[in-house]
Amino acid sequence: MIIRASEEYDIKYIAGLERENFSDPWSEESLRTAYGMKMLVCDFGDNKISGYIIIRTVAGEAELLRICVAGDARRGGIGRKLLEEGLRLAKEDGAEQMFLEVRSKNDPARGLYKKAGFEEAGLRKNYYSDPQDDAVIMVLGMTGAKM
């Protein structure tokens, strides 16, 4: 398993995973023009991206915008490894804390974030649609990261 910075040729794979896994997928164009964001991918050397993470760091704060693992690759540690590398990059970029929003019913993701040291900091009622769900806001002080 190799976690590396995304390349232009990865965008079509990332966009495919977006369409397969999110009700509000980012387009290839959006992914190409994302300003100030860092994208890491999980590559097994087979020209197939098994997962990715997108983070943005601004003024000492990082935001985890997207993290996704292909359905057939889940439960193999890819999400944990992507999150580890994302946290490392955010720290290198001077982030003192990281924020994220996650569906309230996404127990596997919430469990991953809690293991990493994230704490629930708020709730946005009916934030997501298709299906409708609340967003749990989570935060991690970078000194409290458990990864």
C-alpha positions in Angstrom: 0.0 0.0 0.0 1.4 3.4 -1.1 0.0 6.7 0.1 1.1 9.4 -2.2 0.2 12.8 -3.5 -2.4 12.6 -6.2 -1.4 13.2 -9.8 -3.5 14.6 -12.7 -4.1 11.1 -14.0 -5.7 10.1 -10.6 -8.6 12.6 -11.0 -10.8 10.3 -13.1 -10.4 7.5 -10.5 -11.1 9.9 -7.6 -14.2 11.3 -9.5 -15.4 7.7 -10.0 -15.1 6.9 -6.3 -16.9 10.2 -5.6 -19.9 9.1 -7.8 -20.0 5.7 -6.3 -19.8 6.8 -2.6 -21.3 10.2 -2.2 -24.8 11.6 -2.9 -23.2 15.0 -3.7 -20.1 14.0 -5.7 -17.4 16.4 -6.7 -16.9 16.6 -10.5 -13.6 16.0 -12.3 -13.5 19.7 -13.0 -14.1 20.6 -9.3 -11.3 18.2 -8.3 -8.9 19.7 -10.9 -9.5 23.3 -9.8 -9.6 22.8 -6.1 -7.4 25.6 -4.9 -5.3 25.2 -1.7 -6.3 21.6 -1.1 -4.1 18.6 -0.8 -5.2 15.2 -2.2 -3.5 12.0 -1.2 -4.4 8.6 -2.7 -3.9 5.0 -1.8 -2.3 3.1 -4.7 -1.4 -0.6 -4.7 0.6 -0.1 -7.9 -2.1 -1.5 -10.1 -3.3 1.8 -11.6 -6.4 1.6 -9.4 -7.0 4.1 -6.7 -8.4 2.4 -3.6 -9.0 5.5 -1.6 -8.2 9.2 -1.2 -8.3 12.1 1.3 -8.7 15.8 0.6 -7.7 18.3 3.2 -7.3 22.1 3.3 -5.2 24.1 5.7 -5.6 27.8 6.2 -4.4 30.0 9.0 -3.6 27.3 11.5 -6.7 25.3 10.9 -7.2 22.2 8.8 -10.4 20.8 7.4 -10.9 17.3 6.3 -13.1 17.8 3.3 -13.3 14.2 1.9 -12.1 10.8 2.7 -13.2 7.7 0.8 -12.2 4.1 0.5 -13.5 1.9 -2.3 -16.2 -0.5 -1.2 -14.2 -3.6 -2.0 -11.1 -2.3 -0.1 -12.8 -1.3 3.2 -11.8 -2.7 6.6 -8.2 -3.1 5.5 -6.6 -0.1 7.2 -6.7 2.2 4.2 -8.9 4.9 5.8 -6.7 4.9 8.9 -3.5 5.3 6.8 -5.0 8.1 4.7 -6.1 9.9 7.9 -2.6 9.5 9.4 -1.0 11.0 6.4 -3.5 13.8 6.2 -2.9 14.7 9.8 0.9 14.6 9.2 0.5 17.0 6.2 -1.8 19.3 8.1 0.8 19.5 10.9 3.6 20.2 8.5 1.4 23.0 7.1 1.1 24.6 10.5 -2.4 23.4 11.5 -3.1 23.4 15.2 -6.4 21.7 14.9 -8.5 19.9 12.3 -12.2 20.0 11.8 -14.6 17.7 9.8 -18.2 17.0 9.3 -19.6 13.5 9.2 -23.0 12.0 8.8 -24.5 11.2 12.2 -25.4 7.7 10.9 -21.9 6.9 9.5 -20.8 4.9 12.5 -17.6 3.4 10.8 -16.3 6.9 10.0 -17.2 8.3 13.4 -15.4 5.4 15.0 -12.3 6.0 12.9 -12.2 9.7 13.8 -12.7 9.0 17.5 -9.8 6.5 17.5 -7.7 9.2 16.0 -8.6 11.5 18.9 -11.4 13.7 17.3 -14.1 14.9 19.6 -17.7 15.8 18.8 -18.0 19.6 18.9 -21.5 20.3 17.5 -24.4 19.2 15.3 -25.9 20.7 12.2 -29.5 19.4 12.0 -30.6 18.2 8.6 -27.3 19.2 6.9 -27.2 16.3 4.5 -29.8 15.3 1.9 -30.3 12.1 -0.1 -30.6 10.6 2.4 -31.4 13.4 5.0 -29.1 13.3 8.0 -27.5 15.5 10.6 -23.8 16.5 10.4 -21.7 15.9 13.4 -18.9 18.4 13.7 -15.7 16.9 15.0 -12.4 18.6 16.0 -9.0 17.4 16.9 -6.2 19.4 18.5 -3.1 18.3 16.6 -1.2 17.7 19.9 -4.0 15.3 20.8 -3.8 13.1 17.7 -3.5 9.4 18.5 -2.2 8.4 15.1 
